[in-house]
Amino acid sequence: MQVEPILSLRSVGKSYGAVKALSKVSFDVRRGEIHAVLGENGAGKSTTLKIISGEVIPDEGTVVFAGAERSGAAGLRGDISMVHQELAVFPNMSVAENIFVDRMPRTGLRIDGARMRARTSELLGLFGLQLDPRTLLGELTTGQQQIVEILRAIERNSSLLILDEPTSGLTNIEAETLMGLVKRLRAAGHTILYVSHRLHEVLDIADRITVLRDGQYIDTLDNDELTEGDLVRRMVGRNLASAEGTPPVAAMSSKTVLKVDDLTRSGKFENMSLQLREGEIVGVFGLEGSGAEDFSRAIFGIAPATAGTIEIDGQPARNPSPADLMKRGVSYLNGNRKEAGLYMDRSIADNVSAPILDRVSRFGLVDDGKIRERARNDIRRFAIRVGGPDGKPRQLSGGNQQKVMLSACLASAPRIIVLNEPTRGVDVGAKAEVHDIVRREAAEGSAILVFSSDLPELLRLVHRIVVMRSRGLAGEIKGNEMSEEAVMALAAGRG
């Protein structure tokens, strides 16, 4: 029996000035299903979600929700809840207060804290979550905060829950927990619209998948024996070799340029050792609590080690700081482009030149012509989709923001590059482009260390993988021995 749709988009279109964001998009979402929406950055996903949630009014077409044509937020308020990629939480308020932030239960004129906490405990218990309703949200992990925001939407008893990139900033374990919650919501009869760049997630969780490309509807597919390749071909309109798996270039030299011996940061990781050769790409992988994030920061001197040594070209780096290491040819890509990686409201020219101001200045004054010319060159080199050097990162898609960060990271022509989550939150097309940039840098002789929680990414990109577990070295896997099973066995303690 055909399940009736709870939502129907019929020939929906939206333009922003001369830019056509959506053109005649039509698809249905059935009651009680997890329906994924896929597309590259710029495909129209965000505009589609905003139209569905009532934040944006379409220029043409209609939105039918629960059997009635709807228009604007007033017609949808309470029926649809959207959890955005950027969390709308209050770190100085408790879990219970965050869930009931705009509708706290009252007894007379007073907030009924006991009833609010009891209902919060009930919601947490329904999904097997061990959290104290009185805990401040700022004390929770990003994954736990994401779950609290979803519980806020559930408490509102909305008919449709929209999740926009819910796992983009989460560890693998947090992502698995959240996906388990989403599956339980479906089992309880909730309808979920799910947007993610992580194709393996979508294939695991979705009942049906709608693909958008360049603002147009491409297809809606039943998730029946689909592969990542099936989805990629529809999303980008072509095959992406790196999405299927392309081996990295061979190491160009046996010369060791970075040597780390027994590096330790008390309470974070201990006795970490590795070597990196010229032209080599080495991955570092670890599950939550492995210490990999702290290890990456220590190598670049952001959070200095308390013991051990770092050598560059055979010479010790004593008390290394980021400034000292940059002078010795080391560069670092931060894993969080919005908090520590980009100046969101400064121009592309300012961003890509920030690490090398001494090279584009004269007598203490920045040469505006030089930084704009450098920016124009990098826009071409990295295929950054922006109008020009005056564009700002805040106006760009996640993939293009990531390429701006890479441009800044590589501005100094570093010989050793440390990349922390280089493709977090970007689509498959942008991911392939970032991988191509990394391979090109290695082919030109740079030594590259890639820290990533995306294991399939590492398997496609690197020559060997250093595995961390319990804040220390678990082992190393290279060449034909590399597989998800082998790496996870070491990371989880089964090897």
Buried (B, 14 or more C-beta within 10 A) or exposed (E): EEEEBBBBBBBBBBBEEEEBBBBBBBBBBBBBBBBBBBBBBBBBBBBBBBBBBBBBEBBEBBBBBBEEEBEEEEBBEEBBBBBBBEBEBEEEBBBBBBBBEEEBEEEEEEBBBEBBBBBBBEBBEBBEBEBBBEBBBEEBBBBBBBBBBBBBBBBBEBBBBBBBBBBBBBBBBBBBBBBEBBBEBBEEEBBBBBBBBBBEBBBEBBBBBBBBBBBBBBBBBEBEEBEBEBBBBBBBEEEBEBBEEBEBBEBBEEBBBBBBBEBBBEEBBBEBEBBBBBBBBBBBBBBBEBBBBBBBBBBBBBBEBEEBBBBBBEEEBEEBEBEEBBEBBBBBBBBEBBEEBBBBEEBBBBBBBBBBEEEBBEEEEBBEEBBBBBBBEBBEEBEBBBEEBEBBBEEBBBBBBBBBBBBBBBBBEBBBBBBBBBBBBBBBBBBBBBBBBBBEBBEEEBBBBBBBBBBBBBBBBBBBBBBBBBBBBBBEBEEEEBEEEBBBBBBEEEB
